[in-house]
Amino acid sequence: MTRKIKVLQLQNRYNVNASDLAEQVIQGLPAERYEVTTAFLRGRPGPGEPVSRAARSVYFGFSQGATKGLRLRVLWTLYQHCRAERYDAVIAHRFKPINALMLLNRWLRIPACIGVLHGLGEYDRAYRRWELRRLLTPFWRLVGVSRAVRDDLLGCGAGLTSDTVRQINNAIDIARAEQLQHPRQHARELLGLSADDFIFGTIGRLVPVKGHIHLIEAFARIKDEYPGTTLAIIGEGRSRDELEAAIERHGLQGRVRLLGAKDDALQYVRAFDVFVMPSLSEGLPLALLEGMSGHLPVIGSDIDSLRPILEDCGGRIFPVGQPQALAERLREVLELSSAQRVEEGERAYAYLCRAHAVDDFRRQYRELLDELQARRG
């Protein structure tokens, strides 16, 4: 019997959920051919929390402080683990795991290595660029999870090329998303929203970087022109007090609804008429893709990680952090006919299926591993 290809997938901290893309990578590697170990430098599941689909999970249990600076204990532990397991391939997510395995692979010489970058600016620091030039070998390929991340890597000044950097778009399981989603009226009932209002909606933690304050400020500019409209925000976080103060300041009580955190929030996405993403910064804009899965028109800020997606799907873009411009985008959608809004939502959905389907995502990682394994031969 042919020996299975042993793959280590390494992440900085425990994070396992149905939409986690590391889990989607695992699902793309058939168990009859691959033996996958998923490992986390920090954290572990609590009682009732999900575990990985991988054949084995390893929780190294390091503190946050241990993963900073020289990280000697982390490096030594990883080295011993990898030497004992004799992996054929590794997939490392985000800068710290990638950097650690690049350092160690000078001695381990694992022949197929993939480093996945989820955000922009990871190699903005001169020292990181210098180190990447020294450590990058033919064993490695870097993956940008979007066009913006890929272009950022190619342009960072570390000598990366289209051969060493690939683009594998972040993705969602569209079929699962649609199965989860409640019909429009039922979703509104579950959230306690009006059956008749026009609802702008968004999903995201209530933290400053998500830009909810700018969305509320924009909505305040149109509330009197369009009295039958509501803004609904699903999420919870430390900015709640600030947002509640803005709601009171603008007299938006009952017009802006802070709905709190919801499990599998995308099940409610069809309660919205339009999905808005006003983020100031995003690495992996899965919430925008989830909005598209509801066949909704989408509006988003012009940050690097959102702009290419919005351009390609026919969405509406506004300058980041500018409520007046965002208010204009809200007005534009309100002035469309119902048929035009449906057409805009279907265009976004078609783009989602074309560019961010999870089956394509899984296949591309599998093919990249196969390519690197073939070079070994």
MONOR-V469826 format. One record per residue. N is the residue number from 1. RES is the residue in one small letter. PHI is phi in radians with two decimals (* if undefined). Layout:
# MONOR-V469826
[[N | RES | PHI] [N | RES | PHI]]
This chain:
# MONOR-V469826
[[1 | m | *] [2 | t | -1.17] [3 | r | -1.19] [4 | k | -1.22] [5 | i | -1.36] [6 | k | -1.57] [7 | v | -2.10] [8 | l | -1.80] [9 | q | -1.95] [10 | l | -1.97] [11 | q | -2.21] [12 | n | -1.20] [13 | r | -2.49] [14 | y | -1.02] [15 | n | -2.83] [16 | v | -2.20] [17 | n | -2.65] [18 | a | -1.09] [19 | s | -1.72] [20 | d | -1.09] [21 | l | -1.26] [22 | a | -1.09] [23 | e | -1.18] [24 | q | -1.18] [25 | v | -1.05] [26 | i | -1.03] [27 | q | -1.14] [28 | g | -1.48] [29 | l | -1.93] [30 | p | -1.00] [31 | a | -1.12] [32 | e | -1.28] [33 | r | -2.01] [34 | y | -2.08] [35 | e | -2.03] [36 | v | -1.81] [37 | t | -1.91] [38 | t | -1.81] [39 | a | -2.33] [40 | f | -2.25] [41 | l | -1.16] [42 | r | -2.23] [43 | g | 1.41] [44 | r | -2.78] [45 | p | -1.21] [46 | g | -1.51] [47 | p | -0.98] [48 | g | 1.45] [49 | e | -1.41] [50 | p | -1.26] [51 | v | -1.97] [52 | s | -1.22] [53 | r | -1.36] [54 | a | -1.09] [55 | a | -1.05] [56 | r | -2.57] [57 | s | -2.10] [58 | v | -2.17] [59 | y | -2.04] [60 | f | -1.26] [61 | g | 1.29] [62 | f | -1.30] [63 | s | -1.36] [64 | q | -1.07] [65 | g | -1.10] [66 | a | -1.18] [67 | t | -1.59] [68 | k | -1.81] [69 | g | 1.17] [70 | l | -1.24] [71 | r | 0.94] [72 | l | -1.08] [73 | r | -1.17] [74 | v | -1.08] [75 | l | -1.10] [76 | w | -1.15] [77 | t | -1.14] [78 | l | -1.10] [79 | y | -1.06] [80 | q | -1.08] [81 | h | -1.10] [82 | c | -1.17] [83 | r | -1.12] [84 | a | -1.23] [85 | e | -1.49] [86 | r | 0.96] [87 | y | -1.21] [88 | d | -1.57] [89 | a | -2.71] [90 | v | -2.32] [91 | i | -2.19] [92 | a | -1.95] [93 | h | -1.88] [94 | r | 1.33] [95 | f | -1.03] [96 | k | -1.07] [97 | p | -1.08] [98 | i | -1.09] [99 | n | -1.08] [100 | a | -1.06] [101 | l | -1.29] [102 | m | -1.11] [103 | l | -1.05] [104 | l | -1.24] [105 | n | -1.27] [106 | r | -1.10] [107 | w | -1.90] [108 | l | -1.27] [109 | r | 0.98] [110 | i | -1.19] [111 | p | -1.40] [112 | a | -2.30] [113 | c | -2.26] [114 | i | -2.15] [115 | g | -1.92] [116 | v | -1.81] [117 | l | -1.81] [118 | h | -1.77] [119 | g | -2.39] [120 | l | -1.60] [121 | g | 1.40] [122 | e | -1.11] [123 | y | -2.03] [124 | d | -1.20] [125 | r | -1.32] [126 | a | -1.04] [127 | y | -1.12] [128 | r | -1.13] [129 | r | -1.15] [130 | w | -1.07] [131 | e | -1.18] [132 | l | -1.07] [133 | r | -1.03] [134 | r | -1.29] [135 | l | -1.68] [136 | l | -1.23] [137 | t | -2.16] [138 | p | -1.07] [139 | f | -1.23] [140 | w | -1.83] [141 | r | -2.28] [142 | l | -1.76] [143 | v | -2.04] [144 | g | -1.69] [145 | v | -1.43] [146 | s | -2.80] [147 | r | -1.06] [148 | a | -1.12] [149 | v | -1.20] [150 | r | -1.04] [151 | d | -1.12] [152 | d | -1.09] [153 | l | -1.16] [154 | l | -1.14] [155 | g | -1.75] [156 | c | -1.38] [157 | g | 1.57] [158 | a | -1.75] [159 | g | 1.38] [160 | l | -1.33] [161 | t | -2.24] [162 | s | -1.16] [163 | d | -1.40] [164 | t | -1.60] [165 | v | -2.09] [166 | r | -2.09] [167 | q | -1.92] [168 | i | -2.19] [169 | n | -1.05] [170 | n | -1.00] [171 | a | -2.60] [172 | i | -2.30] [173 | d | -1.42] [174 | i | -1.12] [175 | a | -1.09] [176 | r | -1.11] [177 | a | -1.02] [178 | e | -1.20] [179 | q | -1.16] [180 | l | -1.29] [181 | q | -1.25] [182 | h | -1.33] [183 | p | -1.00] [184 | r | -0.89] [185 | q | -1.20] [186 | h | -1.16] [187 | a | -1.04] [188 | r | -1.17] [189 | e | -1.07] [190 | l | -1.11] [191 | l | -1.59] [192 | g | 1.27] [193 | l | -1.77] [194 | s | -1.06] [195 | a | -1.29] [196 | d | -1.91] [197 | d | -1.17] [198 | f | -1.49] [199 | i | -2.05] [200 | f | -1.48] [201 | g | -2.38] [202 | t | -2.62] [203 | i | -2.29] [204 | g | 2.93] [205 | r | -1.02] [206 | l | -1.45] [207 | v | -2.34] [208 | p | -0.95] [209 | v | -1.14] [210 | k | -1.39] [211 | g | 1.26] [212 | h | -1.07] [213 | i | -1.08] [214 | h | -1.23] [215 | l | -1.18] [216 | i | -1.12] [217 | e | -1.08] [218 | a | -1.18] [219 | f | -1.09] [220 | a | -1.04] [221 | r | -1.29] [222 | i | -1.99] [223 | k | -1.05] [224 | d | -1.36] [225 | e | -1.21] [226 | y | -2.24] [227 | p | -1.17] [228 | g | -1.61] [229 | t | -2.07] [230 | t | -2.37] [231 | l | -1.93] [232 | a | -2.07] [233 | i | -2.16] [234 | i | -1.70] [235 | g | 2.62] [236 | e | -2.47] [237 | g | 2.89] [238 | r | -1.25] [239 | s | -1.51] [240 | r | -0.96] [241 | d | -1.04] [242 | e | -1.09] [243 | l | -1.20] [244 | e | -1.11] [245 | a | -1.12] [246 | a | -1.15] [247 | i | -1.06] [248 | e | -1.18] [249 | r | -1.05] [250 | h | -1.70] [251 | g | 1.15] [252 | l | -1.79] [253 | q | -1.01] [254 | g | 1.47] [255 | r | -1.73] [256 | v | -1.98] [257 | r | -1.98] [258 | l | -1.61] [259 | l | -1.61] [260 | g | 1.37] [261 | a | -1.30] [262 | k | -2.33] [263 | d | -1.13] [264 | d | 0.80] [265 | a | -1.01] [266 | l | -1.15] [267 | q | -1.14] [268 | y | -1.77] [269 | v | -1.11] [270 | r | -1.34] [271 | a | -1.18] [272 | f | -1.56] [273 | d | -1.64] [274 | v | -2.49] [275 | f | -1.81] [276 | v | -2.09] [277 | m | -2.24] [278 | p | -1.64] [279 | s | -1.01] [280 | l | -1.52] [281 | s | -2.76] [282 | e | -2.63] [283 | g | -1.65] [284 | l | -2.28] [285 | p | -1.39] [286 | l | -1.12] [287 | a | -1.04] [288 | l | -1.11] [289 | l | -1.12] [290 | e | -1.14] [291 | g | -1.08] [292 | m | -1.11] [293 | s | -1.14] [294 | g | -1.54] [295 | h | 1.06] [296 | l | -1.85] [297 | p | -1.07] [298 | v | -2.24] [299 | i | -2.25] [300 | g | -2.66] [301 | s | -1.29] [302 | d | -1.60] [303 | i | -1.18] [304 | d | -1.03] [305 | s | -1.39] [306 | l | -1.71] [307 | r | -0.93] [308 | p | -1.07] [309 | i | -1.16] [310 | l | -1.13] [311 | e | -1.10] [312 | d | -1.32] [313 | c | -1.69] [314 | g | 1.38] [315 | g | -1.37] [316 | r | -1.88] [317 | i | -2.13] [318 | f | -2.33] [319 | p | -1.11] [320 | v | -0.98] [321 | g | 1.31] [322 | q | -2.04] [323 | p | -1.03] [324 | q | -1.08] [325 | a | -1.18] [326 | l | -1.12] [327 | a | -1.02] [328 | e | -1.11] [329 | r | -1.14] [330 | l | -1.09] [331 | r | -1.05] [332 | e | -0.99] [333 | v | -1.21] [334 | l | -1.12] [335 | e | -1.42] [336 | l | -1.25] [337 | s | -1.31] [338 | s | -0.99] [339 | a | -1.12] [340 | q | -1.14] [341 | r | -1.15] [342 | v | -1.06] [343 | e | -1.08] [344 | e | -1.13] [345 | g | -1.14] [346 | e | -1.19] [347 | r | -1.14] [348 | a | -1.13] [349 | y | -1.12] [350 | a | -1.09] [351 | y | -1.07] [352 | l | -0.97] [353 | c | -1.12] [354 | r | -1.32] [355 | a | -2.02] [356 | h | -2.37] [357 | a | -1.36] [358 | v | -1.20] [359 | d | -1.12] [360 | d | -1.15] [361 | f | -1.00] [362 | r | -1.07] [363 | r | -1.06] [364 | q | -1.16] [365 | y | -1.16] [366 | r | -1.08] [367 | e | -1.17] [368 | l | -1.17] [369 | l | -1.06] [370 | d | -1.07] [371 | e | -1.07] [372 | l | -1.20] [373 | q | -1.15] [374 | a | -1.14] [375 | r | -1.09] [376 | r | -1.08] [377 | g | -1.23]]
